Amino acid sequence: MLKKPVLQVALDFVDMHRALKAAEEAVLGGADWLEAGTPLIKSEGLNCLRQLKAKFPDKVIVADMKTMDAGRAEVEIAAKAGARVVDVLGAASDSTISECVEAAKNYGCEIIVDMIDVKDVVRRAKEVEKLGVNYIGIHTSIDMQMRGKSPFEILKQVVAAVKIPVAVAGGINSENIVEAVKAGAGIVIAGGSITKAKDARKAASDMKKAMHSLKKVSTKLFKRGGEEDIANILKQVSTANLSDALHRAPALEGLKPVLNGFKLAGKAVTVRTYPGDWAKPVEAIDIAEEGEVIVIDAAGVGPAVWGGLATTSSVRKKLAGVVINGAIRDTEEIKNFKFPAFSKLIMSNAGEPKGFGEINIPITISGNKIFPGDWILGDDDGIMVIPKEKAVEYANRAMDVLEKENRLTKEILQDSTLSSVMDLLKWEKK
């Protein structure tokens, strides 16, 4: 049994040199156990366990094998490579888990059962405890974290149901780690909140401080939010981050900011209007609510359908900005207001308010369908659109991209280059 809660760092890298660097910083910050994550084991093989054991001989090395079959063989090779704890999936058969337990006894290691994607976690935890495993792992997967899911409620239930130590993983940071310890976690597994930090030593130290004091250490990063957090997340990330999160999705072609250096983020109020007809764009201002974005499809041509007076109205209503597939004018006034405005064209002449068109209907710009309530993010690199039903997930994924890039930037600045940090030659498709 564990005497006090343990901080385990999940090294979910695909390159050994990056894993070792992060591990070294984390250990200096007080990390107790080091986990060779599944991506690291798959990319580097079990030699990654040997290297971790050689560099950190006094630390418990965890092999996140996620074993589903051939339990005896996988535990044997992991233990011989240096693992003190080996991970098997709770979804594996009882026979596989029993084989893992027997092999662990033979080779002097311990077994943790990962309950990722198990339907009835409490029932399964009781079952595997009877099979003789050493630890239960409550794990919210990365993909589920991106949808705003948390492991804490089920953690409390499992802690109450079993007598062996329970580990928790999935979006743990220096704030919610306090909740994890209070819920009874014996092992707290932190991944990105340490390994993506610019200073992994400080990140680990903050986690240990919060664990021992049971007082949160504030952090702006490494949080995954829900519907109510989307706006705040999007204000922190860039359109480039979001494009990467959306699998390299393109920006709306040809739309540029009137004034550089300002970010636009909010839900879309969509407008379809005829070229030069500014009646519906102006009427949409009355319909839009604070923090929303007017998105206008004017067929990508002039005359202008937006100007200084429309901007004045929007500023008064505290709208987040305007995006125009068409023309805008009065750019000096708009710049003075510091109002985020994006358009395809700039021209002096406006059209007439004839009233053709519609508000809050689906529109298409640059081949992208935009629905009312979709989320819009704009910066100097252009405009990105997130479908409203995917907004929570992809805002969180964009934050994940930002955090990874922060760590890469730190490693590059430490006398390296992007290609060497990412080991590009190794990963080029042959």
C-alpha positions as CSV (number, residue, x, y, z in Angstrom):
1,M,0.0,0.0,0.0
2,L,1.1,3.5,-0.7
3,K,2.0,5.7,2.3
4,K,1.1,9.0,0.5
5,P,-0.1,10.0,-2.9
6,V,2.3,9.5,-5.8
7,L,2.9,11.8,-8.7
8,Q,3.4,9.8,-11.9
9,V,4.5,11.5,-15.1
10,A,3.2,10.0,-18.4
11,L,5.8,10.4,-21.1
12,D,3.6,10.2,-24.1
13,F,6.2,11.1,-26.7
14,V,7.2,9.3,-29.9
15,D,10.9,10.3,-29.6
16,M,13.2,9.1,-26.8
17,H,15.4,12.1,-26.6
18,R,12.4,14.4,-25.9
19,A,11.0,11.9,-23.3
20,L,14.3,11.8,-21.4
21,K,14.6,15.6,-21.4
22,A,11.1,16.0,-20.0
23,A,11.6,13.2,-17.5
24,E,14.8,14.8,-16.2
25,E,13.1,18.1,-15.6
26,A,10.1,16.4,-14.0
27,V,12.2,14.4,-11.6
28,L,14.0,17.5,-10.5
29,G,10.6,19.0,-9.8
30,G,9.7,16.0,-7.6
31,A,8.0,13.4,-9.8
32,D,7.9,10.0,-8.1
33,W,7.1,7.6,-10.9
34,L,7.9,7.7,-14.6
35,E,5.6,6.2,-17.2
36,A,6.7,5.1,-20.6
37,G,3.5,6.0,-22.4
38,T,2.0,3.8,-25.1
39,P,3.1,6.1,-28.0
40,L,6.7,5.9,-26.6
41,I,6.7,2.1,-26.3
42,K,5.2,1.7,-29.8
43,S,7.6,4.1,-31.4
44,E,10.8,3.2,-29.5
45,G,10.1,-0.3,-28.4
46,L,10.9,-1.7,-24.9
47,N,14.3,-0.2,-25.1
48,C,12.7,3.0,-23.8
49,L,12.1,1.2,-20.5
50,R,15.8,0.2,-20.3
51,Q,16.9,3.8,-21.0
52,L,14.5,5.2,-18.3
53,K,15.7,2.6,-15.8
54,A,19.3,3.3,-16.5
55,K,18.9,7.1,-16.2
56,F,16.6,7.0,-13.2
57,P,17.5,3.8,-11.3
58,D,15.7,5.0,-8.1
59,K,12.4,5.8,-9.7
60,V,9.5,3.4,-10.3
61,I,9.2,2.9,-14.1
62,V,5.7,2.2,-15.4
63,A,5.1,0.5,-18.7
64,D,1.8,1.6,-20.2
65,M,1.5,-1.6,-22.3
66,K,-2.3,-1.5,-22.5
67,T,-2.1,-5.3,-22.7
68,M,-5.2,-6.9,-24.1
69,D,-3.9,-10.4,-24.9
70,A,-0.8,-12.5,-24.3
71,G,-0.6,-11.2,-20.8
72,R,2.2,-13.4,-19.5
73,A,4.5,-12.6,-22.4
74,E,3.9,-8.8,-22.3
75,V,4.5,-8.6,-18.6
76,E,7.6,-10.7,-18.8
77,I,9.3,-8.6,-21.5
78,A,8.3,-5.3,-19.8
79,A,9.6,-6.4,-16.4
80,K,12.8,-7.7,-17.9
81,A,13.3,-4.3,-19.6
82,G,13.0,-2.5,-16.3
83,A,9.3,-1.9,-15.5
84,R,8.2,-2.0,-11.9
85,V,4.5,-1.6,-12.9
86,V,2.9,-2.9,-16.0
87,D,-0.5,-1.7,-17.4
88,V,-3.2,-4.1,-18.6
89,L,-6.6,-3.1,-19.9
90,G,-9.7,-3.7,-17.8
91,A,-11.5,-4.7,-21.0
92,A,-9.1,-7.7,-21.3
93,S,-10.5,-11.1,-20.3
94,D,-10.1,-12.4,-16.8
95,S,-7.7,-15.1,-18.1
96,T,-5.4,-12.4,-19.6
97,I,-5.5,-10.4,-16.4
98,S,-4.8,-13.5,-14.3
99,E,-1.9,-14.3,-16.5
100,C,-0.5,-10.8,-16.0
101,V,-0.8,-11.2,-12.2
102,E,1.0,-14.6,-12.2
103,A,3.8,-13.2,-14.5
104,A,4.2,-10.2,-12.2
105,K,4.8,-12.5,-9.3
106,N,7.4,-14.4,-11.2
107,Y,9.3,-11.3,-12.5
108,G,9.0,-9.0,-9.5
109,C,6.7,-6.3,-10.8
110,E,3.1,-5.1,-10.2
111,I,0.0,-4.8,-12.3
112,I,-2.3,-1.8,-12.8
113,V,-5.6,-2.3,-14.6
114,D,-6.6,0.6,-16.8
115,M,-10.3,1.1,-16.9
116,I,-10.3,3.2,-20.1
117,D,-13.6,2.8,-21.9
118,V,-14.9,0.1,-19.5
119,K,-18.7,0.5,-19.3
120,D,-19.3,-0.5,-15.7
121,V,-16.1,0.7,-14.0
122,V,-17.1,0.0,-10.4
123,R,-18.2,-3.6,-11.1
124,R,-15.1,-4.3,-13.1
125,A,-12.8,-2.8,-10.5
126,K,-14.2,-5.2,-7.9
127,E,-13.7,-8.1,-10.2
128,V,-10.1,-7.4,-11.1
129,E,-9.2,-6.7,-7.4
130,K,-10.3,-10.3,-6.7
131,L,-7.9,-11.4,-9.5
132,G,-5.0,-10.1,-7.4
133,V,-4.0,-6.9,-9.3
134,N,-2.1,-4.2,-7.4
135,Y,-3.7,-1.0,-8.6
136,I,-6.8,0.3,-10.5
137,G,-6.4,3.1,-13.0
138,I,-9.3,5.5,-13.7
139,H,-8.5,7.0,-17.1
140,T,-10.3,9.6,-19.2
141,S,-8.8,9.2,-22.6
142,I,-7.3,12.2,-24.5
143,D,-10.1,12.1,-27.0
144,M,-12.8,12.2,-24.3
145,Q,-10.9,15.0,-22.5
146,M,-11.3,17.0,-25.7
147,R,-15.0,16.7,-25.3
148,G,-14.9,18.1,-21.8
149,K,-15.1,14.8,-19.9
150,S,-13.6,14.4,-16.3
151,P,-12.6,11.3,-14.3
152,F,-13.3,12.5,-10.8
153,E,-16.9,11.3,-10.2
154,I,-16.1,7.7,-11.1
155,L,-12.8,8.0,-9.2
156,K,-14.8,8.6,-5.9
157,Q,-17.0,5.6,-6.6
158,V,-14.1,3.2,-7.3
159,V,-12.1,4.4,-4.2
160,A,-15.1,3.5,-2.1
161,A,-15.5,0.1,-3.7
162,V,-12.0,-1.4,-3.5
163,K,-9.2,-1.7,-1.0
164,I,-6.2,-1.4,-3.3
165,P,-4.8,2.0,-4.4
166,V,-6.5,3.8,-7.3
167,A,-4.8,5.9,-9.9
168,V,-6.4,8.7,-11.9
169,A,-5.4,10.1,-15.3
170,G,-7.0,12.4,-17.8
171,G,-6.5,16.2,-17.8
172,I,-4.8,16.5,-14.4
173,N,-3.3,19.9,-13.8
174,S,-2.0,21.9,-10.8
175,E,-5.6,23.1,-10.0
176,N,-7.7,19.9,-10.2
177,I,-5.0,17.7,-8.7
178,V,-6.3,18.8,-5.4
179,E,-9.7,17.4,-6.3
180,A,-8.0,14.1,-7.3
181,V,-6.3,13.7,-4.0
182,K,-9.4,14.6,-2.0
183,A,-11.3,12.0,-4.0
184,G,-8.9,9.4,-2.7
185,A,-6.4,8.9,-5.6
186,G,-3.3,7.1,-4.5
187,I,-1.5,7.7,-7.7
188,V,-2.1,10.9,-9.7
189,I,-0.9,10.6,-13.4
190,A,-0.1,13.9,-15.1
191,G,0.9,14.0,-18.7
192,G,0.7,17.2,-20.8
193,S,0.5,19.5,-17.8
194,I,4.1,18.6,-17.2
195,T,5.5,17.3,-20.4
196,K,4.1,20.2,-22.5
197,A,5.1,22.9,-20.0
198,K,8.0,25.2,-21.0
199,D,9.5,24.4,-17.6
200,A,8.6,20.8,-16.7
201,R,10.5,21.1,-13.5
202,K,8.4,23.9,-12.2
203,A,5.2,22.3,-13.5
204,A,6.0,19.1,-11.5
205,S,7.0,21.1,-8.5
206,D,3.6,23.0,-8.7
207,M,1.8,19.7,-8.9
208,K,3.6,18.3,-5.8
209,K,3.0,21.5,-3.9
210,A,-0.7,21.3,-4.6
211,M,-0.8,17.6,-3.7
212,H,0.8,18.2,-0.3
213,S,-0.9,21.4,0.7
214,L,-4.3,20.6,-0.9
215,K,-4.3,24.1,-2.3
216,K,-4.6,24.8,-6.0
217,V,-1.7,26.3,-7.9
218,S,-3.2,28.5,-10.6
219,T,-2.6,27.7,-14.3
220,K,-3.9,29.2,-17.5
221,L,-3.0,26.2,-19.6
222,F,-3.6,22.5,-19.5
223,K,-7.3,22.9,-18.9
224,R,-10.1,21.3,-20.9
225,G,-13.4,23.2,-20.9
226,G,-17.0,22.7,-21.7
227,E,-19.6,24.7,-23.7
228,E,-19.3,27.6,-21.3
229,D,-15.5,27.8,-21.8
230,I,-15.3,27.9,-25.6
231,A,-15.0,31.7,-25.9
232,N,-12.2,31.9,-23.3
233,I,-10.3,29.1,-24.9
234,L,-10.5,30.5,-28.4
235,K,-9.2,33.9,-27.2
236,Q,-6.0,32.1,-26.1
237,V,-5.3,30.1,-29.3
238,S,-4.5,31.1,-32.9
239,T,-6.2,30.2,-36.1
240,A,-3.0,28.3,-36.9
241,N,-3.5,26.2,-33.7
242,L,-7.1,25.6,-34.7
243,S,-6.3,24.7,-38.3
244,D,-3.9,22.0,-37.0
245,A,-6.5,20.8,-34.5
246,L,-9.0,20.5,-37.5
247,H,-6.5,18.3,-39.4
248,R,-5.0,21.1,-41.4
249,A,-8.3,22.6,-42.3
250,P,-8.1,25.7,-44.5
251,A,-9.0,29.3,-43.6
252,L,-11.8,31.1,-45.4
253,E,-10.0,32.0,-48.6
254,G,-9.3,35.7,-49.4
255,L,-10.6,37.2,-46.1
256,K,-8.1,39.5,-44.4
257,P,-8.2,41.7,-41.3
258,V,-8.8,45.4,-41.7
259,L,-6.5,46.0,-38.7
260,N,-3.8,43.6,-37.7
261,G,-3.1,42.6,-34.2
262,F,-6.6,42.0,-33.0
263,K,-8.4,38.7,-32.4
264,L,-12.0,37.9,-33.2
265,A,-13.9,35.0,-31.4
266,G,-17.6,34.4,-31.1
267,K,-20.7,32.7,-32.4
268,A,-21.9,33.5,-35.9
269,V,-25.0,35.4,-36.8
270,T,-25.1,34.7,-40.5
271,V,-26.3,37.0,-43.3
272,R,-26.9,36.4,-47.0
273,T,-27.3,39.5,-49.0
274,Y,-27.1,40.7,-52.6
275,P,-24.0,42.6,-53.8
276,G,-24.0,46.1,-52.3
277,D,-27.3,45.6,-50.4
278,W,-26.4,46.6,-46.8
279,A,-30.0,46.4,-45.3
280,K,-29.8,42.8,-43.9
281,P,-26.2,43.2,-42.6
282,V,-27.3,46.3,-40.6
283,E,-30.5,44.6,-39.4
284,A,-28.4,41.7,-38.1
285,I,-26.7,44.0,-35.6
286,D,-30.1,44.4,-33.9
287,I,-30.5,40.6,-33.7
288,A,-27.0,39.8,-32.6
289,E,-26.2,39.5,-28.9
290,E,-23.1,40.6,-27.0
291,G,-20.0,38.7,-28.0
292,E,-21.4,37.4,-31.3
293,V,-19.9,37.8,-34.8
294,I,-21.8,39.1,-37.9
295,V,-20.8,36.8,-40.8
296,I,-22.0,38.2,-44.2
297,D,-22.0,36.5,-47.6
298,A,-22.2,39.3,-50.2
299,A,-21.0,37.0,-53.1
300,G,-17.4,38.2,-52.6
301,V,-17.9,41.4,-54.6
302,G,-18.7,45.1,-54.0
303,P,-20.0,47.6,-53.4
304,A,-19.4,47.8,-49.7
305,V,-22.1,46.4,-47.3
306,W,-20.4,47.6,-44.1
307,G,-18.8,50.8,-42.9
308,G,-18.3,53.2,-40.0
309,L,-21.9,53.6,-38.9
310,A,-22.5,49.8,-38.8
311,T,-19.3,49.5,-36.8
312,T,-20.4,52.2,-34.4
313,S,-23.7,50.3,-33.8
314,S,-21.7,47.0,-33.3
315,V,-19.4,48.6,-30.8
316,R,-22.3,49.9,-28.9
317,K,-23.8,46.4,-28.7
318,K,-20.4,44.9,-27.8
319,L,-20.3,42.6,-30.7
320,A,-17.1,40.6,-31.2
321,G,-16.6,41.6,-34.9
322,V,-17.7,41.2,-38.5
323,V,-16.6,38.9,-41.3
324,I,-17.6,39.9,-44.9
325,N,-17.4,37.9,-48.0
326,G,-17.6,41.1,-49.9
327,A,-16.5,44.7,-49.4
328,I,-16.0,47.1,-46.5
329,R,-15.3,50.8,-46.3
330,D,-14.5,53.5,-43.7
331,T,-11.5,51.5,-42.6
332,E,-10.0,54.5,-40.7
333,E,-13.1,54.7,-38.5
334,I,-13.0,51.0,-38.0
335,K,-9.4,51.1,-37.0
336,N,-10.0,53.9,-34.5
337,F,-12.6,51.7,-32.9
338,K,-10.2,48.8,-32.8
339,F,-13.1,46.7,-34.0
340,P,-12.1,43.3,-35.4
341,A,-13.3,43.3,-39.1
342,F,-12.4,40.9,-41.9
343,S,-13.3,41.3,-45.5
344,K,-12.4,40.2,-49.0
345,L,-12.4,43.7,-50.5
346,I,-12.0,47.4,-49.4
347,M,-13.7,50.1,-51.5
348,S,-15.1,53.6,-51.0
349,N,-18.5,53.1,-52.6
350,A,-21.5,51.5,-50.8
351,G,-24.6,50.1,-52.3
352,E,-28.2,50.7,-51.5
353,P,-30.4,49.2,-48.6
354,K,-32.9,47.3,-50.7
355,G,-33.6,44.6,-48.1
356,F,-32.9,41.5,-50.2
357,G,-31.5,38.5,-48.4
358,E,-31.9,36.6,-45.1
359,I,-30.5,36.5,-41.6
360,N,-29.5,33.4,-39.6
361,I,-29.7,30.9,-42.4
362,P,-26.9,28.6,-43.6
363,I,-24.4,30.4,-45.9
364,T,-21.4,29.2,-47.9
365,I,-18.1,31.1,-48.1
366,S,-15.0,29.7,-49.9
367,G,-16.8,26.4,-50.1
368,N,-17.3,26.3,-46.3
369,K,-20.9,25.9,-45.1
370,I,-21.5,28.2,-42.1
371,F,-24.5,27.8,-39.8
372,P,-25.9,30.2,-37.3
373,G,-24.2,29.5,-33.9
374,D,-21.0,28.1,-35.5
375,W,-17.9,29.5,-33.8
376,I,-15.7,31.9,-35.6
377,L,-12.0,32.6,-34.8
378,G,-10.0,35.3,-36.6
379,D,-6.6,36.8,-36.4
380,D,-3.8,38.1,-38.7
381,D,-3.7,34.7,-40.4
382,G,-7.3,34.7,-41.4
383,I,-10.7,33.2,-40.4
384,M,-11.5,29.7,-39.2
385,V,-14.9,28.2,-38.6
386,I,-15.8,25.5,-36.1
387,P,-19.2,23.7,-36.5
388,K,-21.2,24.3,-33.3
389,E,-21.6,20.6,-32.6
390,K,-17.8,20.2,-32.6
391,A,-16.9,23.5,-30.8
392,V,-16.0,22.0,-27.4
393,E,-13.8,19.3,-28.8
394,Y,-11.9,21.4,-31.3
395,A,-11.4,24.4,-29.0
396,N,-9.8,22.0,-26.6
397,R,-7.8,20.4,-29.4
398,A,-6.5,23.8,-30.4
399,M,-5.4,24.4,-26.9
400,D,-3.6,21.1,-26.9
401,V,-1.7,22.2,-30.1
402,L,-0.8,25.5,-28.4
403,E,0.6,23.7,-25.4
404,K,2.7,21.3,-27.5
405,E,4.1,24.2,-29.5
406,N,5.1,26.0,-26.3
407,R,7.2,23.0,-25.3
408,L,8.7,22.7,-28.8
409,T,9.6,26.4,-28.8
410,K,11.4,25.9,-25.4
411,E,13.4,22.9,-26.8
412,I,14.4,24.7,-30.0
413,L,15.6,27.7,-28.0
414,Q,17.8,25.4,-26.0
415,D,20.4,25.2,-28.8
416,S,18.4,23.0,-31.3
417,T,16.4,23.3,-34.5
418,L,12.8,22.2,-35.3
419,S,13.9,19.4,-37.5
420,S,16.2,17.9,-34.9
421,V,13.7,18.3,-32.0
422,M,11.0,16.6,-34.1
423,D,13.5,14.0,-35.5
424,L,12.0,14.7,-39.0
425,L,14.4,12.4,-40.9
426,K,13.4,9.5,-38.7
427,W,9.7,10.0,-39.3
428,E,9.8,10.8,-43.1
429,K,7.6,8.4,-45.0
430,K,9.8,5.9,-46.8
